[in-house]
């Protein structure tokens, strides 16, 4: 049998967990810096500390979190508990040459979006102004700023904790002259009539923010990166219908540049992003 981290975790736990329950161990996890998050079924609740210890030791982490409730509210807060290690969970996660400072107890971070973060790193150019409507700690803004070096990125974030980390990460990655963090609801704070491209990376009714995106575009024209959860049988028609509805309000047309599947989100539901050019 090939030795994998999961096999090593199972081996480490075989003396502590009944053999008939080993099959319930989670074979996926989210490793962020020195913190690993797992999602334990209720049946393993009484073993969560020993599972947390084994997971941390095999994966080289100092803390293990158990995902007990996914992501909650407009601030997109993780619902987790510490099952092993220190309750001080601030860490630095390095990816593609970018450093993200965050606390996985307070801030979401999805390794499943890594491909999109890499793609966004080189998609802009140094003549552009960009508005990121849902910046978080800088998921797409930081790679773009470091590698594409656009003229300006206005980075909107409503969550004060995420905003604090965004500001720290702008300094950490030496892009203070490019990125301007903005705290608040993007419907109020997003700059208008200035952007060559707008990133709309929000999955809860993102169509509600399309008018904000159009208002940010210079003369209501430019590039949109529109994220949405879409049933597989409605890709890309669902997202296109949402964008066309708002484009019609502004008497604009659209051209689909790319339809990109980021990951499977639920059975027959995918996290998609559409790159769309809006023009007169």
DRENDO-1510 file (C-alpha; in Angstrom, 1 decimal, always signed):
<recs>
REC; n; res; u; v; w
REC; 1; UNK; +0.0; +0.0; +0.0 .
REC; 2; UNK; +1.3; +3.4; -1.0 .
REC; 3; UNK; +2.2; +5.5; +2.1 .
REC; 4; UNK; +0.1; +8.7; +2.0 .
REC; 5; UNK; -0.6; +11.2; +4.8 .
REC; 6; UNK; -4.1; +9.7; +5.1 .
REC; 7; UNK; -2.7; +6.2; +5.4 .
REC; 8; UNK; -0.3; +7.5; +8.0 .
REC; 9; UNK; -3.1; +9.1; +10.0 .
REC; 10; UNK; -5.1; +5.8; +9.9 .
REC; 11; UNK; -2.1; +3.8; +11.1 .
REC; 12; UNK; -1.4; +6.2; +13.9 .
REC; 13; UNK; -5.1; +6.0; +15.1 .
REC; 14; UNK; -5.6; +2.2; +14.6 .
REC; 15; UNK; -4.7; +1.5; +18.3 .
REC; 16; UNK; -7.2; +4.1; +19.6 .
REC; 17; UNK; -10.3; +3.9; +17.4 .
REC; 18; UNK; -12.3; +0.7; +16.8 .
REC; 19; UNK; -11.5; -0.9; +13.4 .
REC; 20; UNK; -15.1; -0.6; +12.2 .
REC; 21; UNK; -14.9; +3.2; +12.7 .
REC; 22; UNK; -11.6; +3.8; +10.9 .
REC; 23; UNK; -13.5; +4.1; +7.6 .
REC; 24; UNK; -15.3; +7.2; +9.0 .
REC; 25; UNK; -12.1; +9.2; +9.2 .
REC; 26; UNK; -12.0; +12.2; +6.9 .
REC; 27; UNK; -9.7; +11.7; +3.9 .
REC; 28; UNK; -9.6; +15.5; +3.0 .
REC; 29; UNK; -8.5; +18.5; +5.0 .
REC; 30; UNK; -7.6; +22.1; +4.6 .
REC; 31; UNK; -4.0; +22.9; +5.6 .
REC; 32; UNK; -3.4; +26.6; +6.0 .
REC; 33; UNK; +0.0; +27.5; +7.2 .
REC; 34; UNK; +0.5; +25.6; +10.5 .
REC; 35; UNK; -3.2; +25.0; +11.0 .
REC; 36; UNK; -5.2; +22.1; +9.6 .
REC; 37; UNK; -9.0; +21.9; +9.5 .
REC; 38; UNK; -10.8; +18.6; +9.3 .
REC; 39; UNK; -14.5; +17.8; +9.3 .
REC; 40; UNK; -15.4; +14.9; +11.6 .
REC; 41; UNK; -18.7; +13.0; +11.5 .
REC; 42; UNK; -20.6; +13.0; +14.8 .
REC; 43; UNK; -19.8; +9.3; +15.3 .
REC; 44; UNK; -16.2; +10.2; +15.9 .
REC; 45; UNK; -16.9; +13.0; +18.3 .
REC; 46; UNK; -15.5; +11.1; +21.3 .
REC; 47; UNK; -12.2; +10.6; +19.5 .
REC; 48; UNK; -11.8; +14.1; +18.2 .
REC; 49; UNK; -8.8; +15.1; +20.4 .
REC; 50; UNK; -6.8; +12.0; +19.4 .
REC; 51; UNK; -7.7; +12.4; +15.8 .
REC; 52; UNK; -6.7; +16.1; +15.9 .
REC; 53; UNK; -3.4; +15.1; +17.5 .
REC; 54; UNK; -2.6; +12.5; +14.8 .
REC; 55; UNK; -3.7; +14.8; +12.0 .
REC; 56; UNK; -1.5; +17.6; +13.2 .
REC; 57; UNK; +1.6; +15.4; +13.8 .
REC; 58; UNK; +1.3; +13.7; +10.4 .
REC; 59; UNK; +0.7; +16.9; +8.5 .
REC; 60; UNK; +3.3; +19.0; +10.3 .
REC; 61; UNK; +0.8; +21.4; +11.9 .
REC; 62; UNK; +0.6; +22.9; +15.4 .
REC; 63; UNK; -3.2; +23.1; +15.6 .
REC; 64; UNK; -6.2; +21.1; +14.4 .
REC; 65; UNK; -9.6; +22.6; +13.9 .
REC; 66; UNK; -12.8; +20.7; +13.5 .
REC; 67; UNK; -15.3; +22.2; +11.0 .
REC; 68; UNK; -18.6; +22.1; +12.8 .
REC; 69; UNK; -20.8; +24.4; +10.8 .
REC; 70; UNK; -19.2; +25.5; +7.5 .
REC; 71; UNK; -19.2; +29.2; +6.6 .
REC; 72; UNK; -21.7; +31.5; +8.2 .
REC; 73; UNK; -23.2; +35.0; +7.5 .
REC; 74; UNK; -22.2; +37.9; +5.3 .
REC; 75; UNK; -18.8; +38.0; +6.9 .
REC; 76; UNK; -18.2; +34.4; +5.7 .
REC; 77; UNK; -16.9; +33.3; +9.1 .
REC; 78; UNK; -15.8; +29.7; +9.6 .
REC; 79; UNK; -17.7; +27.7; +12.3 .
REC; 80; UNK; -14.9; +25.6; +13.9 .
REC; 81; UNK; -13.5; +24.3; +17.2 .
REC; 82; UNK; -10.0; +23.6; +18.3 .
REC; 83; UNK; -9.5; +19.9; +18.9 .
REC; 84; UNK; -5.7; +19.9; +19.3 .
REC; 85; UNK; -3.0; +22.4; +19.9 .
REC; 86; UNK; -2.9; +26.1; +20.6 .
REC; 87; UNK; -6.0; +28.2; +20.5 .
REC; 88; UNK; -3.8; +31.0; +19.0 .
REC; 89; UNK; -4.2; +30.1; +15.4 .
REC; 90; UNK; -2.9; +33.1; +13.4 .
REC; 91; UNK; -0.6; +31.8; +10.7 .
REC; 92; UNK; +1.0; +32.7; +7.4 .
REC; 93; UNK; +0.1; +30.6; +4.4 .
REC; 94; UNK; +2.4; +30.7; +1.4 .
REC; 95; UNK; +1.1; +29.9; -2.1 .
REC; 96; UNK; +2.5; +30.7; -5.5 .
REC; 97; UNK; +5.0; +33.2; -4.0 .
REC; 98; UNK; +2.2; +35.1; -2.2 .
REC; 99; UNK; +2.0; +35.2; +1.6 .
REC; 100; UNK; -1.4; +35.3; +3.3 .
REC; 101; UNK; -1.5; +36.2; +7.0 .
REC; 102; UNK; -4.8; +35.0; +8.5 .
REC; 103; UNK; -6.5; +33.2; +11.4 .
REC; 104; UNK; -8.4; +30.1; +10.2 .
REC; 105; UNK; -10.7; +30.3; +13.2 .
REC; 106; UNK; -11.9; +33.7; +12.0 .
REC; 107; UNK; -11.3; +33.8; +8.2 .
REC; 108; UNK; -12.2; +31.3; +5.4 .
REC; 109; UNK; -9.6; +30.1; +3.0 .
REC; 110; UNK; -10.2; +27.5; +0.3 .
REC; 111; UNK; -7.4; +25.6; -1.2 .
REC; 112; UNK; -9.8; +24.4; -3.9 .
REC; 113; UNK; -9.7; +28.0; -5.4 .
REC; 114; UNK; -5.9; +27.9; -5.8 .
REC; 115; UNK; -6.1; +27.4; -9.6 .
REC; 116; UNK; -8.2; +30.5; -9.9 .
REC; 117; UNK; -5.9; +32.5; -7.7 .
REC; 118; UNK; -3.0; +31.5; -10.0 .
REC; 119; UNK; -5.0; +32.4; -13.1 .
REC; 120; UNK; -5.9; +35.8; -11.8 .
REC; 121; UNK; -2.3; +36.5; -11.0 .
REC; 122; UNK; -1.5; +37.2; -14.7 .
REC; 123; UNK; -4.8; +38.2; -16.2 .
REC; 124; UNK; -4.4; +42.0; -15.9 .
REC; 125; UNK; -1.8; +44.5; -17.1 .
REC; 126; UNK; +0.0; +47.5; -15.8 .
REC; 127; UNK; -2.3; +50.0; -17.5 .
REC; 128; UNK; -5.5; +48.8; -15.8 .
REC; 129; UNK; -7.6; +49.9; -12.8 .
REC; 130; UNK; -9.3; +47.0; -11.1 .
REC; 131; UNK; -12.1; +46.9; -8.5 .
REC; 132; UNK; -12.4; +43.8; -6.4 .
REC; 133; UNK; -15.8; +43.9; -4.8 .
REC; 134; UNK; -15.3; +41.0; -2.3 .
REC; 135; UNK; -11.6; +41.0; -1.5 .
REC; 136; UNK; -11.4; +39.1; +1.8 .
REC; 137; UNK; -7.8; +38.9; +2.9 .
REC; 138; UNK; -6.7; +39.5; -0.7 .
REC; 139; UNK; -7.4; +36.1; -2.4 .
REC; 140; UNK; -7.4; +37.5; -5.9 .
REC; 141; UNK; -6.1; +41.0; -5.3 .
REC; 142; UNK; -2.7; +40.0; -4.0 .
REC; 143; UNK; -1.7; +37.6; -6.8 .
REC; 144; UNK; -2.8; +40.2; -9.3 .
REC; 145; UNK; -1.0; +43.0; -7.6 .
REC; 146; UNK; +2.3; +41.0; -7.3 .
REC; 147; UNK; +2.4; +39.5; -10.7 .
REC; 148; UNK; +0.3; +41.7; -13.1 .
REC; 149; UNK; +1.1; +45.0; -11.3 .
REC; 150; UNK; -2.0; +46.9; -12.5 .
REC; 151; UNK; -2.0; +50.7; -12.1 .
REC; 152; UNK; -4.5; +50.4; -9.2 .
REC; 153; UNK; -6.6; +47.9; -7.4 .
REC; 154; UNK; -9.5; +49.1; -5.2 .
REC; 155; UNK; -10.1; +46.3; -2.7 .
REC; 156; UNK; -13.5; +46.3; -1.0 .
REC; 157; UNK; -14.1; +44.3; +2.1 .
REC; 158; UNK; -17.0; +44.4; +4.6 .
REC; 159; UNK; -15.6; +42.2; +7.3 .
REC; 160; UNK; -13.4; +44.2; +9.7 .
REC; 161; UNK; -11.3; +41.2; +10.6 .
REC; 162; UNK; -10.7; +40.3; +7.0 .
REC; 163; UNK; -10.0; +43.9; +6.2 .
REC; 164; UNK; -7.4; +44.0; +9.0 .
REC; 165; UNK; -5.6; +41.0; +7.5 .
REC; 166; UNK; -6.0; +42.5; +4.0 .
REC; 167; UNK; -4.1; +45.6; +5.1 .
REC; 168; UNK; -1.4; +43.5; +6.7 .
REC; 169; UNK; -1.1; +41.3; +3.6 .
REC; 170; UNK; -0.7; +44.3; +1.3 .
REC; 171; UNK; +2.3; +45.4; +3.4 .
REC; 172; UNK; +3.6; +41.8; +3.7 .
REC; 173; UNK; +3.6; +41.4; -0.1 .
REC; 174; UNK; +5.0; +44.9; -0.8 .
REC; 175; UNK; +2.1; +46.1; -3.0 .
REC; 176; UNK; +1.0; +49.2; -1.0 .
REC; 177; UNK; +1.5; +51.4; -4.0 .
REC; 178; UNK; -1.0; +49.3; -6.0 .
REC; 179; UNK; -3.7; +48.1; -3.6 .
REC; 180; UNK; -6.0; +50.5; -1.8 .
REC; 181; UNK; -8.1; +48.6; +0.8 .
REC; 182; UNK; -11.6; +50.0; +1.4 .
REC; 183; UNK; -13.7; +48.9; +4.4 .
REC; 184; UNK; -17.4; +48.7; +4.1 .
REC; 185; UNK; -20.3; +47.5; +2.0 .
REC; 186; UNK; -19.3; +47.6; -1.6 .
REC; 187; UNK; -22.7; +49.0; -2.5 .
REC; 188; UNK; -21.6; +52.1; -0.7 .
REC; 189; UNK; -17.9; +52.3; -1.0 .
REC; 190; UNK; -17.0; +50.9; -4.4 .
REC; 191; UNK; -15.5; +53.6; -6.6 .
REC; 192; UNK; -17.6; +54.4; -9.7 .
REC; 193; UNK; -16.8; +54.8; -13.4 .
REC; 194; UNK; -13.1; +54.0; -13.1 .
REC; 195; UNK; -12.4; +50.3; -13.6 .
REC; 196; UNK; -11.2; +48.3; -16.6 .
REC; 197; UNK; -12.1; +45.1; -14.9 .
REC; 198; UNK; -14.2; +44.1; -11.8 .
REC; 199; UNK; -13.9; +40.9; -9.7 .
REC; 200; UNK; -17.2; +39.7; -8.3 .
REC; 201; UNK; -16.1; +36.7; -6.2 .
REC; 202; UNK; -19.1; +36.1; -4.0 .
REC; 203; UNK; -21.3; +33.0; -4.1 .
REC; 204; UNK; -24.5; +34.1; -2.2 .
REC; 205; UNK; -26.8; +35.7; -4.7 .
REC; 206; UNK; -23.9; +37.4; -6.6 .
REC; 207; UNK; -26.4; +38.7; -9.2 .
REC; 208; UNK; -27.5; +41.2; -6.6 .
REC; 209; UNK; -24.2; +43.0; -6.9 .
REC; 210; UNK; -24.0; +43.2; -10.7 .
REC; 211; UNK; -25.3; +46.7; -10.8 .
REC; 212; UNK; -22.5; +47.7; -8.4 .
REC; 213; UNK; -20.0; +46.1; -10.8 .
REC; 214; UNK; -21.4; +47.9; -13.8 .
REC; 215; UNK; -21.3; +51.2; -12.0 .
REC; 216; UNK; -17.6; +50.6; -11.2 .
REC; 217; UNK; -16.7; +49.9; -14.8 .
REC; 218; UNK; -15.5; +52.9; -16.8 .
REC; 219; UNK; -18.5; +54.1; -18.9 .
REC; 220; UNK; -20.1; +50.8; -18.0 .
REC; 221; UNK; -17.7; +48.9; -20.2 .
REC; 222; UNK; -14.8; +46.5; -19.4 .
REC; 223; UNK; -14.2; +43.0; -18.1 .
REC; 224; UNK; -16.2; +41.2; -15.4 .
REC; 225; UNK; -15.0; +38.1; -13.5 .
REC; 226; UNK; -18.4; +36.8; -12.3 .
REC; 227; UNK; -18.5; +33.9; -9.8 .
REC; 228; UNK; -21.6; +31.9; -9.1 .
REC; 229; UNK; -22.8; +28.5; -7.9 .
REC; 230; UNK; -24.5; +26.9; -10.9 .
REC; 231; UNK; -26.3; +23.5; -11.4 .
REC; 232; UNK; -24.3; +21.7; -14.0 .
REC; 233; UNK; -27.2; +21.5; -16.5 .
REC; 234; UNK; -27.5; +25.3; -16.4 .
REC; 235; UNK; -23.8; +26.2; -17.1 .
REC; 236; UNK; -23.3; +28.9; -18.4 .
REC; 237; UNK; -26.9; +29.9; -19.2 .
REC; 238; UNK; -27.8; +30.8; -15.6 .
REC; 239; UNK; -24.9; +33.2; -15.1 .
REC; 240; UNK; -25.3; +34.7; -18.6 .
REC; 241; UNK; -29.0; +35.4; -18.0 .
REC; 242; UNK; -28.1; +37.3; -14.8 .
REC; 243; UNK; -25.4; +39.4; -16.6 .
REC; 244; UNK; -27.5; +40.1; -19.7 .
REC; 245; UNK; -30.4; +41.4; -17.5 .
REC; 246; UNK; -28.2; +44.1; -16.0 .
REC; 247; UNK; -26.4; +44.8; -19.3 .
REC; 248; UNK; -29.7; +45.5; -20.9 .
REC; 249; UNK; -30.4; +48.1; -18.2 .
REC; 250; UNK; -27.3; +50.0; -19.3 .
REC; 251; UNK; -27.8; +49.4; -23.0 .
REC; 252; UNK; -24.7; +47.3; -23.2 .
REC; 253; UNK; -23.7; +44.0; -24.9 .
REC; 254; UNK; -21.6; +41.2; -23.7 .
REC; 255; UNK; -19.0; +38.8; -25.1 .
REC; 256; UNK; -18.1; +35.6; -23.1 .
REC; 257; UNK; -14.3; +35.3; -23.0 .
REC; 258; UNK; -14.0; +32.3; -20.8 .
REC; 259; UNK; -16.2; +29.9; -18.8 .
REC; 260; UNK; -14.1; +28.4; -16.0 .
REC; 261; UNK; -15.0; +25.6; -13.6 .
REC; 262; UNK; -13.3; +26.2; -10.3 .
REC; 263; UNK; -14.5; +23.2; -8.4 .
REC; 264; UNK; -17.5; +21.0; -7.6 .
REC; 265; UNK; -19.4; +22.6; -4.7 .
REC; 266; UNK; -22.2; +20.1; -4.1 .
REC; 267; UNK; -23.7; +17.2; -6.1 .
REC; 268; UNK; -24.3; +18.5; -9.6 .
REC; 269; UNK; -23.5; +22.1; -8.5 .
REC; 270; UNK; -20.3; +23.7; -9.5 .
REC; 271; UNK; -18.5; +26.9; -8.5 .
REC; 272; UNK; -18.1; +28.7; -11.9 .
REC; 273; UNK; -16.5; +32.0; -13.0 .
REC; 274; UNK; -17.4; +33.7; -16.2 .
REC; 275; UNK; -15.0; +36.2; -17.8 .
REC; 276; UNK; -17.2; +38.6; -19.8 .
REC; 277; UNK; -16.4; +41.7; -21.8 .
REC; 278; UNK; -19.1; +44.4; -21.5 .
REC; 279; UNK; -19.2; +46.8; -24.5 .
REC; 280; UNK; -21.4; +49.4; -26.2 .
</recs>
